[in-house]
Amino acid sequence: MAILHLAKSMLLADGKIDEGNEYFILYNEFMRFGLDPKYIKPLLAQVDDLDPHKAVEVVAGLDDERKKDVTAFLAGLLAADNKIHEQEAALWKLISSICQLPTLDLQEAISQCPISDSLNQ
């Protein structure tokens, strides 16, 4: 839930959630972890109840490999609509910093997203 909370913040950084490309990334991540994608919308609604400080604390406490996955996942969300908005990039950098995620160049992080071949960079 903590990662999804941060993901929702990323999705809303440009003012809207693109139910096409951005949901495609979420769908693929859910499938990759064996979760039923039909729960994307209900879970996105529930994450609003999670304290943002708790979300940061949970993600900051992940091991380095998981943090690398989170960095790539969030970067993939950022690029999902084929436009990297300034506010999205700024939020990605802020989340990466406060969650102590690996310091990666944005394009490098996008390339590490599991479905990066599907993203126009």
Buried (B, 14 or more C-beta within 10 A) or exposed (E): EBBBBBBBBBBBBBEEBBEEBBBBBBBBBBEEEEBEEEEBEEBBEEBEEBEBEEBBEBBEEBEEEEBBBBBBBBBBBBBBBEEBEEEBBEBBEEBBEBBBBBEBEBEEBBBBBBBBEBBEE
